[in-house]
Amino acid sequence: MLDEQEFEAQQEAIRALNAAWKQTDYLGTCPVRQTLDRIGDKWTVLVVLCLGQGPQRFREILRNIEVISQRMLTVTLRGLERDGLVTRTVFDTRPPTVEYELTDLGKSLFIPLMSLADWAIANEPEVNVARRKYDEREQ
């Protein structure tokens, strides 16, 4: 439960967001939408949470996220690198070694994603009950 001071701070943050949203178009330049587009795909959250444990090689990430294909991991890492959330470092070894790591920007995203993951785990039973009730009503 939020105390009054936390509630007021939250309300101020919402007002600031509303002001920012009025200055953007919702289709292209809205930073919230762009961020949600990035993290809302199937794999980005898992990759960021995985890299939050520290730098890893491609194969390590594949082992840690067992259900992702090589192709989807490649696509996800490239997108994260493009957005400045991940760095790709190639080491001059035989064979070449490649390591992926969260940038400072990526690390700043890791914290709210951990909060989101914690929320999802803690509230999964309640969400499942709500879904079952809804589905029963709609049948």
CYANA upper distance limits for C-alpha pairs under 8 A (distance plus 0.5 A):
  2 LEU  CA      6 GLU  CA      6.23
  2 LEU  CA      7 PHE  CA      6.30
  3 ASP  CA      7 PHE  CA      6.62
  4 GLU  CA      8 GLU  CA      6.65
  5 GLN  CA      9 ALA  CA      6.74
  6 GLU  CA     10 GLN  CA      6.64
  7 PHE  CA     11 GLN  CA      6.68
  8 GLU  CA     12 GLU  CA      6.68
  9 ALA  CA     13 ALA  CA      6.75
 10 GLN  CA     14 ILE  CA      6.75
 11 GLN  CA     15 ARG  CA      6.74
 12 GLU  CA     16 ALA  CA      6.72
 13 ALA  CA     17 LEU  CA      6.69
 14 ILE  CA     18 ASN  CA      6.63
 15 ARG  CA     19 ALA  CA      6.75
 16 ALA  CA     20 ALA  CA      6.74
 17 LEU  CA     21 TRP  CA      6.55
 18 ASN  CA     22 LYS  CA      6.80
 19 ALA  CA     23 GLN  CA      7.43
 20 ALA  CA     24 THR  CA      7.43
 21 TRP  CA     25 ASP  CA      8.06
 21 TRP  CA     26 TYR  CA      8.07
 21 TRP  CA     30 CYS  CA      7.13
 24 THR  CA     29 THR  CA      6.26
 24 THR  CA     30 CYS  CA      5.85
 25 ASP  CA     29 THR  CA      6.24
 25 ASP  CA     30 CYS  CA      6.53
 26 TYR  CA     30 CYS  CA      5.82
 26 TYR  CA     33 ARG  CA      7.73
 27 LEU  CA     33 ARG  CA      8.36
 28 GLY  CA     33 ARG  CA      8.46
 28 GLY  CA     34 GLN  CA      8.02
 29 THR  CA     33 ARG  CA      8.40
 29 THR  CA     34 GLN  CA      7.76
 30 CYS  CA     34 GLN  CA      6.75
 31 PRO  CA     35 THR  CA      6.58
 32 VAL  CA     36 LEU  CA      6.62
 33 ARG  CA     37 ASP  CA      6.51
 34 GLN  CA     38 ARG  CA      6.85
 35 THR  CA     39 ILE  CA      6.73
 36 LEU  CA     40 GLY  CA      5.70
 37 ASP  CA     41 ASP  CA      7.34
 38 ARG  CA     44 THR  CA      7.64
 38 ARG  CA     79 GLY  CA      8.47
 39 ILE  CA     44 THR  CA      5.86
 39 ILE  CA     45 VAL  CA      6.39
 40 GLY  CA     44 THR  CA      7.78
 40 GLY  CA     45 VAL  CA      8.20
 41 ASP  CA     45 VAL  CA      8.43
 43 TRP  CA     47 VAL  CA      6.73
 43 TRP  CA     68 ILE  CA      8.10
 43 TRP  CA     72 MET  CA      8.30
 43 TRP  CA     73 LEU  CA      8.20
 43 TRP  CA     76 THR  CA      7.30
 44 THR  CA     48 VAL  CA      6.58
 44 THR  CA     76 THR  CA      6.72
 44 THR  CA     80 LEU  CA      8.30
 45 VAL  CA     49 LEU  CA      6.53
 45 VAL  CA    113 LEU  CA      7.49
 46 LEU  CA     50 CYS  CA      6.49
 46 LEU  CA     65 ILE  CA      7.79
 47 VAL  CA     51 LEU  CA      6.61
 47 VAL  CA     61 ILE  CA      7.97
 47 VAL  CA     65 ILE  CA      8.19
 47 VAL  CA     76 THR  CA      8.31
 47 VAL  CA     77 LEU  CA      8.36
 48 VAL  CA     52 GLY  CA      6.50
 48 VAL  CA    102 LEU  CA      7.93
 48 VAL  CA    106 GLY  CA      7.95
 48 VAL  CA    110 PHE  CA      6.93
 49 LEU  CA     53 GLN  CA      7.70
 49 LEU  CA    110 PHE  CA      6.94
 49 LEU  CA    113 LEU  CA      7.92
 49 LEU  CA    114 MET  CA      7.72
 50 CYS  CA     54 GLY  CA      8.35
 50 CYS  CA     61 ILE  CA      7.46
 50 CYS  CA     64 ASN  CA      7.67
 50 CYS  CA     65 ILE  CA      8.28
 51 LEU  CA     55 PRO  CA      6.59
 51 LEU  CA     56 GLN  CA      7.21
 51 LEU  CA     61 ILE  CA      8.33
 51 LEU  CA    100 TYR  CA      8.06
 51 LEU  CA    101 GLU  CA      6.62
 51 LEU  CA    102 LEU  CA      6.71
 52 GLY  CA    102 LEU  CA      7.35
 52 GLY  CA    107 LYS  CA      7.45
 52 GLY  CA    110 PHE  CA      6.91
 54 GLY  CA    101 GLU  CA      7.03
 54 GLY  CA    102 LEU  CA      8.15
 55 PRO  CA     99 GLU  CA      6.90
 55 PRO  CA    100 TYR  CA      6.01
 55 PRO  CA    101 GLU  CA      4.90
 55 PRO  CA    102 LEU  CA      7.81
 56 GLN  CA     60 GLU  CA      6.45
 56 GLN  CA     61 ILE  CA      6.95
 56 GLN  CA     99 GLU  CA      5.91
 56 GLN  CA    100 TYR  CA      5.89
 56 GLN  CA    101 GLU  CA      7.10
 57 ARG  CA     61 ILE  CA      6.96
 57 ARG  CA     97 THR  CA      8.15
 57 ARG  CA     98 VAL  CA      6.42
 57 ARG  CA     99 GLU  CA      4.95
 57 ARG  CA    100 TYR  CA      6.52
 58 PHE  CA     62 LEU  CA      6.84
 58 PHE  CA     98 VAL  CA      7.61
 58 PHE  CA     99 GLU  CA      7.30
 58 PHE  CA    100 TYR  CA      7.73
 59 ARG  CA     63 ARG  CA      6.66
 60 GLU  CA     64 ASN  CA      6.65
 61 ILE  CA     65 ILE  CA      6.52
 62 LEU  CA     66 GLU  CA      6.34
 62 LEU  CA     68 ILE  CA      7.22
 62 LEU  CA     69 SER  CA      8.10
 62 LEU  CA     70 GLN  CA      7.70
 62 LEU  CA     73 LEU  CA      8.01
 68 ILE  CA     72 MET  CA      6.90
 68 ILE  CA     73 LEU  CA      6.88
 69 SER  CA     73 LEU  CA      6.66
 70 GLN  CA     74 THR  CA      6.62
 71 ARG  CA     75 VAL  CA      6.71
 72 MET  CA     76 THR  CA      6.47
 73 LEU  CA     77 LEU  CA      6.49
 74 THR  CA     78 ARG  CA      6.63
 75 VAL  CA     79 GLY  CA      6.77
 76 THR  CA     80 LEU  CA      6.71
 77 LEU  CA     81 GLU  CA      6.50
 77 LEU  CA     86 VAL  CA      7.77
 78 ARG  CA     82 ARG  CA      6.53
 79 GLY  CA     83 ASP  CA      6.75
 80 LEU  CA     84 GLY  CA      6.80
 80 LEU  CA     85 LEU  CA      5.66
 80 LEU  CA     86 VAL  CA      5.98
 81 GLU  CA     85 LEU  CA      6.18
 81 GLU  CA     86 VAL  CA      5.09
 81 GLU  CA     87 THR  CA      6.31
 81 GLU  CA     88 ARG  CA      7.74
 84 GLY  CA    103 THR  CA      7.45
 84 GLY  CA    105 LEU  CA      7.37
 84 GLY  CA    106 GLY  CA      7.79
 85 LEU  CA    102 LEU  CA      6.29
 85 LEU  CA    103 THR  CA      5.81
 85 LEU  CA    104 ASP  CA      7.99
 85 LEU  CA    105 LEU  CA      6.00
 85 LEU  CA    106 GLY  CA      4.52
 85 LEU  CA    107 LYS  CA      8.20
 86 VAL  CA    100 TYR  CA      7.06
 86 VAL  CA    101 GLU  CA      5.95
 86 VAL  CA    102 LEU  CA      4.93
 86 VAL  CA    103 THR  CA      5.72
 86 VAL  CA    106 GLY  CA      6.76
 87 THR  CA    100 TYR  CA      6.15
 87 THR  CA    101 GLU  CA      5.87
 87 THR  CA    102 LEU  CA      6.80
 87 THR  CA    103 THR  CA      6.69
 88 ARG  CA     98 VAL  CA      7.27
 88 ARG  CA     99 GLU  CA      6.29
 88 ARG  CA    100 TYR  CA      5.24
 88 ARG  CA    101 GLU  CA      7.29
 89 THR  CA     98 VAL  CA      6.06
 89 THR  CA     99 GLU  CA      5.70
 89 THR  CA    100 TYR  CA      6.91
 90 VAL  CA     96 PRO  CA      7.28
 90 VAL  CA     97 THR  CA      6.25
 90 VAL  CA     98 VAL  CA      4.94
 90 VAL  CA     99 GLU  CA      7.03
 91 PHE  CA     96 PRO  CA      6.50
 91 PHE  CA     97 THR  CA      5.59
 91 PHE  CA     98 VAL  CA      6.65
 91 PHE  CA     99 GLU  CA      8.47
 92 ASP  CA     96 PRO  CA      6.29
 92 ASP  CA     97 THR  CA      7.55
 93 THR  CA     97 THR  CA      6.65
102 LEU  CA    106 GLY  CA      5.40
102 LEU  CA    107 LYS  CA      6.29
103 THR  CA    107 LYS  CA      6.59
104 ASP  CA    108 SER  CA      6.73
105 LEU  CA    109 LEU  CA      7.04
106 GLY  CA    110 PHE  CA      6.73
107 LYS  CA    111 ILE  CA      7.41
108 SER  CA    112 PRO  CA      8.16
109 LEU  CA    113 LEU  CA      6.78
110 PHE  CA    114 MET  CA      6.58
111 ILE  CA    115 SER  CA      6.95
112 PRO  CA    116 LEU  CA      6.65
113 LEU  CA    117 ALA  CA      6.54
114 MET  CA    118 ASP  CA      6.53
115 SER  CA    119 TRP  CA      6.60
116 LEU  CA    120 ALA  CA      6.62
117 ALA  CA    121 ILE  CA      6.70
118 ASP  CA    122 ALA  CA      6.56
119 TRP  CA    123 ASN  CA      6.44
120 ALA  CA    124 GLU  CA      6.17
123 ASN  CA    127 VAL  CA      6.69
124 GLU  CA    128 ASN  CA      6.55
125 PRO  CA    129 VAL  CA      6.76
126 GLU  CA    130 ALA  CA      6.75
127 VAL  CA    131 ARG  CA      6.67
128 ASN  CA    132 ARG  CA      6.68
129 VAL  CA    133 LYS  CA      6.72
130 ALA  CA    134 TYR  CA      6.62
131 ARG  CA    135 ASP  CA      6.50
132 ARG  CA    136 GLU  CA      6.57
133 LYS  CA    137 ARG  CA      6.78
134 TYR  CA    138 GLU  CA      6.71
135 ASP  CA    139 GLN  CA      6.78
